Amino acid sequence: MYQELNEIDHRPFPLPKSPWLMTQMWDQLLFMHWPIPVKELKQHLPSTLELDTFDGTSWVGVVPFAMNNIRMHGLPQFPYAKSFLELNVRTYVKYKGKPGVYFFTLDANHKLFVAAARRFFSLPYVNADMELIDVNGTVDFKSERTHRGYPAASFHVAYRPTSPVFTATKGSLEEWLTERYCLWTTKGKHVYRGDIHHVAWEFQHAEAEIKINKMASFLPEACFDSDPHLLYSHSNRAFVWMLERIR
């Protein structure tokens, strides 16, 4: 049914043998990345996970996008739960040598999805009021966290693509930041992996006007004084597997 599941040559490890759980479209996505000193970032990770670095530098990403056409495997699409906005704060880790993504927070404006993701995926999804407006190709994205028990977090950026479409060069920073095919999370003393799949990213260079970025208050503000590394992707379909406890 989905041709993307046959495109696997770019993956660093095979697809899971079990069926995927959910498919999603990630649209109008902006990868915003800042280099962060290892000593600043490492202290905020679970001790069981190893911080991944590129040429000795760790990175934090702030990633706004629209999630559309959500569908559970084998079920019809639910009209009230097929689309929402998301803004995640992430870094890159390894566990037993396997690279993946670690999420500090995932803000979203869909309370049902937030509750389900927190319960079944042990991921730090949090509620937020969000808005995405596309004006002549410039995306204006706003977010204001509303989740009880979490620090306030505000975000506002306007961004647009500025180049032809390209794919990441093998071994490049762009590939390292984006071609990740699992997430790592922990619950108590246990480590869990969530596999994902998508075709290789097609990017455009981008420009962004950052009006507010208070999404990573656990790091010194000076970490975000420099201009971020920016990549825009118009759309990519993702497949998500159920979490697996690693023994």
LOFI-778495 format. One record per residue (C-alpha): residue number from 1; residue in one letter; chain; x, y, z. Coordinates in pm, 1 decimal. Each point is the difference from the previous one (the first is absolute). Layout:
BEGIN
(NUM 'A' 'A' (X Y Z)) ...
***
This chain:
BEGIN
(1 'M' 'A' (0.0 0.0 0.0)) (2 'Y' 'A' (278.8 241.2 85.8)) (3 'Q' 'A' (293.4 15.0 -242.9)) (4 'E' 'A' (213.6 166.5 268.4)) (5 'L' 'A' (27.5 -332.2 182.7)) (6 'N' 'A' (192.0 -140.0 -296.6)) (7 'E' 'A' (259.3 279.3 3.1)) (8 'I' 'A' (246.6 -122.6 260.2)) (9 'D' 'A' (349.2 26.2 -151.6)) (10 'H' 'A' (67.8 325.7 185.8)) (11 'R' 'A' (-71.1 -151.8 342.0)) (12 'P' 'A' (290.9 -82.6 234.4)) (13 'F' 'A' (-182.7 -308.8 130.7)) (14 'P' 'A' (-288.7 -220.4 -124.1)) (15 'L' 'A' (-368.2 68.9 42.9)) (16 'P' 'A' (-159.7 -165.8 302.4)) (17 'K' 'A' (-157.0 -337.6 -68.4)) (18 'S' 'A' (-318.8 93.3 183.8)) (19 'P' 'A' (-276.0 205.7 -171.4)) (20 'W' 'A' (13.1 377.2 28.7)) (21 'L' 'A' (-249.0 158.9 238.9)) (22 'M' 'A' (-72.4 340.5 -151.8)) (23 'T' 'A' (73.1 210.2 -306.3)) (24 'Q' 'A' (18.2 379.7 -7.9)) (25 'M' 'A' (85.2 278.1 -243.0)) (26 'W' 'A' (251.1 255.5 129.0)) (27 'D' 'A' (-65.9 323.1 -191.1)) (28 'Q' 'A' (159.4 347.1 -17.1)) (29 'L' 'A' (272.3 -116.6 234.3)) (30 'L' 'A' (297.3 210.1 109.0)) (31 'F' 'A' (307.7 -155.2 157.6)) (32 'M' 'A' (162.3 266.4 220.5)) (33 'H' 'A' (325.4 -117.1 159.9)) (34 'W' 'A' (252.6 157.5 231.6)) (35 'P' 'A' (338.4 -142.6 103.6)) (36 'I' 'A' (9.1 -54.0 376.7)) (37 'P' 'A' (308.0 -78.1 211.7)) (38 'V' 'A' (-5.7 -361.6 112.7)) (39 'K' 'A' (38.6 97.6 366.3)) (40 'E' 'A' (-314.5 216.7 -17.0)) (41 'L' 'A' (-216.2 -266.7 -160.8)) (42 'K' 'A' (118.8 -328.2 147.5)) (43 'Q' 'A' (-126.5 79.5 349.8)) (44 'H' 'A' (-359.2 14.1 -129.9)) (45 'L' 'A' (-1.8 -354.1 -143.2)) (46 'P' 'A' (-89.3 -325.0 174.1)) (47 'S' 'A' (320.9 -166.4 116.4)) (48 'T' 'A' (-82.1 -310.8 -205.7)) (49 'L' 'A' (23.8 189.6 -331.4)) (50 'E' 'A' (321.3 119.3 -163.7)) (51 'L' 'A' (6.3 346.0 -156.2)) (52 'D' 'A' (74.9 -19.4 -372.8)) (53 'T' 'A' (227.7 262.7 -154.1)) (54 'F' 'A' (114.4 116.3 -343.3)) (55 'D' 'A' (370.9 85.4 -6.8)) (56 'G' 'A' (-11.4 24.8 378.9)) (57 'T' 'A' (-295.4 238.9 16.2)) (58 'S' 'A' (-349.7 -78.7 121.9)) (59 'W' 'A' (-308.1 166.1 -146.8)) (60 'V' 'A' (-348.3 99.9 112.4)) (61 'G' 'A' (-283.1 24.8 -248.9)) (62 'V' 'A' (-321.5 199.9 19.3)) (63 'V' 'A' (-236.8 -132.8 -266.5)) (64 'P' 'A' (-341.1 152.2 -84.8)) (65 'F' 'A' (-230.0 -173.5 -249.8)) (66 'A' 'A' (-354.3 -104.7 -85.5)) (67 'M' 'A' (-93.8 -364.4 46.2)) (68 'N' 'A' (-269.2 -110.5 -244.9)) (69 'N' 'A' (-176.4 -310.0 -131.6)) (70 'I' 'A' (56.4 -200.2 318.3)) (71 'R' 'A' (-114.9 -358.0 -39.3)) (72 'M' 'A' (27.0 -306.4 222.7)) (73 'H' 'A' (98.8 -323.0 -171.5)) (74 'G' 'A' (-309.5 -186.2 -118.8)) (75 'L' 'A' (-246.6 266.2 111.7)) (76 'P' 'A' (-185.3 276.0 -185.3)) (77 'Q' 'A' (111.5 355.4 49.8)) (78 'F' 'A' (-160.4 173.5 297.6)) (79 'P' 'A' (-129.1 342.7 -114.7)) (80 'Y' 'A' (51.7 163.9 340.7)) (81 'A' 'A' (354.2 -133.7 47.3)) (82 'K' 'A' (159.0 20.3 -343.0)) (83 'S' 'A' (191.0 330.1 27.6)) (84 'F' 'A' (169.5 225.9 251.8)) (85 'L' 'A' (309.7 215.5 50.3)) (86 'E' 'A' (314.7 -110.1 178.9)) (87 'L' 'A' (317.6 163.1 129.1)) (88 'N' 'A' (268.9 -227.8 135.3)) (89 'V' 'A' (327.6 62.2 182.0)) (90 'R' 'A' (249.3 -277.7 -61.4)) (91 'T' 'A' (355.9 -115.8 7.3)) (92 'Y' 'A' (189.9 -303.8 -125.5)) (93 'V' 'A' (102.3 -301.4 200.3)) (94 'K' 'A' (121.2 -358.7 -29.2)) (95 'Y' 'A' (-83.1 -310.8 195.1)) (96 'K' 'A' (223.7 -304.1 -41.7)) (97 'G' 'A' (141.3 170.1 -306.0)) (98 'K' 'A' (-335.3 57.2 -174.4)) (99 'P' 'A' (-63.1 367.5 -84.9)) (100 'G' 'A' (-335.7 168.2 46.7)) (101 'V' 'A' (-190.4 302.7 122.3)) (102 'Y' 'A' (-70.3 100.8 358.7)) (103 'F' 'A' (-288.1 239.3 61.5)) (104 'F' 'A' (3.4 249.0 286.7)) (105 'T' 'A' (-353.9 117.7 -80.8)) (106 'L' 'A' (-257.4 -33.4 -275.7)) (107 'D' 'A' (-258.3 279.0 11.8)) (108 'A' 'A' (-322.0 -61.8 -193.2)) (109 'N' 'A' (-346.0 150.1 -30.5)) (110 'H' 'A' (-196.9 -325.3 15.8)) (111 'K' 'A' (-89.7 -102.5 355.3)) (112 'L' 'A' (-108.9 -353.0 -90.5)) (113 'F' 'A' (322.5 -75.5 -186.2)) (114 'V' 'A' (207.4 154.0 281.1)) (115 'A' 'A' (-171.5 -217.7 260.6)) (116 'A' 'A' (37.1 -316.4 -210.8)) (117 'A' 'A' (366.5 64.3 -79.7)) (118 'R' 'A' (83.7 62.8 364.9)) (119 'R' 'A' (-174.2 -319.0 108.1)) (120 'F' 'A' (99.4 -247.1 -269.8)) (121 'F' 'A' (335.0 139.0 -120.1)) (122 'S' 'A' (140.2 150.4 319.4)) (123 'L' 'A' (87.0 311.0 -199.5)) (124 'P' 'A' (-8.5 350.7 149.7)) (125 'Y' 'A' (-283.1 132.4 -215.4)) (126 'V' 'A' (-155.6 315.9 146.2)) (127 'N' 'A' (-300.4 211.5 -86.6)) (128 'A' 'A' (39.9 335.2 -171.7)) (129 'D' 'A' (-201.8 260.6 -186.5)) (130 'M' 'A' (142.2 15.8 -352.8)) (131 'E' 'A' (-56.3 172.7 -331.1)) (132 'L' 'A' (148.8 -48.1 -346.7)) (133 'I' 'A' (-74.1 250.4 -275.1)) (134 'D' 'A' (148.4 -20.4 -350.8)) (135 'V' 'A' (19.5 341.4 -168.2)) (136 'N' 'A' (134.6 -17.2 -355.2)) (137 'G' 'A' (243.0 -277.3 86.8)) (138 'T' 'A' (113.3 138.0 336.5)) (139 'V' 'A' (-107.9 -213.3 295.4)) (140 'D' 'A' (-86.0 185.8 318.8)) (141 'F' 'A' (3.3 -243.6 294.2)) (142 'K' 'A' (-98.6 90.4 357.2)) (143 'S' 'A' (-16.2 -212.8 314.2)) (144 'E' 'A' (-84.4 66.3 364.3)) (145 'R' 'A' (24.3 -291.3 241.8)) (146 'T' 'A' (-304.3 -60.7 220.6)) (147 'H' 'A' (87.3 -333.7 163.7)) (148 'R' 'A' (-30.5 -5.1 379.7)) (149 'G' 'A' (315.0 -96.7 184.1)) (150 'Y' 'A' (237.2 102.7 -279.5)) (151 'P' 'A' (198.2 324.1 -28.0)) (152 'A' 'A' (-152.5 270.5 -217.1)) (153 'A' 'A' (137.1 -3.9 -354.8)) (154 'S' 'A' (-67.5 244.5 -283.9)) (155 'F' 'A' (104.0 -16.7 -363.0)) (156 'H' 'A' (-57.0 212.9 -307.8)) (157 'V' 'A' (186.9 -29.6 -329.9)) (158 'A' 'A' (-63.2 94.9 -362.2)) (159 'Y' 'A' (183.6 -213.0 -256.0)) (160 'R' 'A' (16.0 -77.4 -369.1)) (161 'P' 'A' (206.5 -213.2 -238.1)) (162 'T' 'A' (267.1 177.3 -206.4)) (163 'S' 'A' (157.8 -260.6 -227.5)) (164 'P' 'A' (-72.2 -286.7 -236.9)) (165 'V' 'A' (-68.2 -340.6 154.4)) (166 'F' 'A' (301.1 -214.7 89.7)) (167 'T' 'A' (86.3 -310.0 201.6)) (168 'A' 'A' (266.8 -29.1 267.4)) (169 'T' 'A' (351.0 -102.6 -101.3)) (170 'K' 'A' (120.8 -323.8 153.5)) (171 'G' 'A' (196.6 75.6 316.7)) (172 'S' 'A' (-114.5 363.2 17.2)) (173 'L' 'A' (-136.9 185.0 301.5)) (174 'E' 'A' (-338.1 18.8 -175.8)) (175 'E' 'A' (-16.0 -377.1 -24.6)) (176 'W' 'A' (113.5 -45.8 360.1)) (177 'L' 'A' (-264.3 239.6 135.2)) (178 'T' 'A' (-295.7 -135.8 -191.7)) (179 'E' 'A' (39.2 -358.8 -119.8)) (180 'R' 'A' (-97.2 -159.4 330.8)) (181 'Y' 'A' (-214.5 -311.4 3.6)) (182 'C' 'A' (-82.4 -56.3 363.8)) (183 'L' 'A' (-65.8 192.0 318.3)) (184 'W' 'A' (127.3 -88.6 344.7)) (185 'T' 'A' (-186.6 59.9 322.3)) (186 'T' 'A' (13.7 -128.9 354.5)) (187 'K' 'A' (-254.0 -96.1 263.3)) (188 'G' 'A' (145.9 -61.3 342.8)) (189 'K' 'A' (305.7 -219.8 -46.3)) (190 'H' 'A' (-116.4 -133.0 -335.4)) (191 'V' 'A' (99.5 116.2 -348.5)) (192 'Y' 'A' (-245.7 -3.9 -289.5)) (193 'R' 'A' (48.1 38.0 -374.7)) (194 'G' 'A' (-262.1 127.1 -241.4)) (195 'D' 'A' (77.4 -78.1 -363.3)) (196 'I' 'A' (-99.3 233.7 -281.7)) (197 'H' 'A' (32.8 -2.0 -376.3)) (198 'H' 'A' (-17.3 256.7 -276.7)) (199 'V' 'A' (166.9 50.1 -334.1)) (200 'A' 'A' (318.7 206.4 -5.3)) (201 'W' 'A' (-74.5 363.5 76.7)) (202 'E' 'A' (-33.8 247.1 -285.8)) (203 'F' 'A' (106.0 341.7 125.3)) (204 'Q' 'A' (20.4 362.3 -93.1)) (205 'H' 'A' (222.4 255.9 163.7)) (206 'A' 'A' (-208.1 247.5 197.0)) (207 'E' 'A' (-5.6 334.9 172.1)) (208 'A' 'A' (-179.9 71.4 325.2)) (209 'E' 'A' (-91.3 297.2 212.2)) (210 'I' 'A' (2.7 -122.7 359.3)) (211 'K' 'A' (-230.0 225.3 198.4)) (212 'I' 'A' (-22.3 -209.8 318.4)) (213 'N' 'A' (184.8 -318.6 93.0)) (214 'K' 'A' (-44.8 -106.3 362.1)) (215 'M' 'A' (-21.5 -373.6 -66.2)) (216 'A' 'A' (315.5 -122.3 173.3)) (217 'S' 'A' (10.5 183.7 331.3)) (218 'F' 'A' (213.1 -280.8 149.5)) (219 'L' 'A' (295.1 136.7 -202.1)) (220 'P' 'A' (169.0 340.5 39.2)) (221 'E' 'A' (-154.5 263.5 -228.8)) (222 'A' 'A' (343.8 69.7 -146.9)) (223 'C' 'A' (-13.1 -341.6 -169.1)) (224 'F' 'A' (-252.3 146.4 -245.0)) (225 'D' 'A' (174.2 330.3 -74.9)) (226 'S' 'A' (147.1 -130.2 -325.5)) (227 'D' 'A' (-195.7 -42.0 -322.5)) (228 'P' 'A' (-146.7 -350.8 -26.7)) (229 'H' 'A' (70.9 -254.0 -268.8)) (230 'L' 'A' (-322.4 -6.4 -205.8)) (231 'L' 'A' (-154.3 -260.9 -229.0)) (232 'Y' 'A' (-354.0 6.2 -137.0)) (233 'S' 'A' (-197.9 -301.4 -122.7)) (234 'H' 'A' (-333.5 43.3 -171.5)) (235 'S' 'A' (-129.6 -349.3 80.9)) (236 'N' 'A' (103.6 -351.8 101.6)) (237 'R' 'A' (-203.5 -304.4 98.3)) (238 'A' 'A' (108.1 -176.5 319.9)) (239 'F' 'A' (-83.2 -344.0 135.6)) (240 'V' 'A' (11.7 -59.0 374.8)) (241 'W' 'A' (37.5 -327.3 189.1)) (242 'M' 'A' (-104.2 -80.8 355.8)) (243 'L' 'A' (263.5 48.4 268.4)) (244 'E' 'A' (216.5 -300.7 75.5)) (245 'R' 'A' (163.6 -51.7 336.8)) (246 'I' 'A' (370.0 -77.1 -42.0)) (247 'R' 'A' (122.1 -276.7 226.8)) 
***
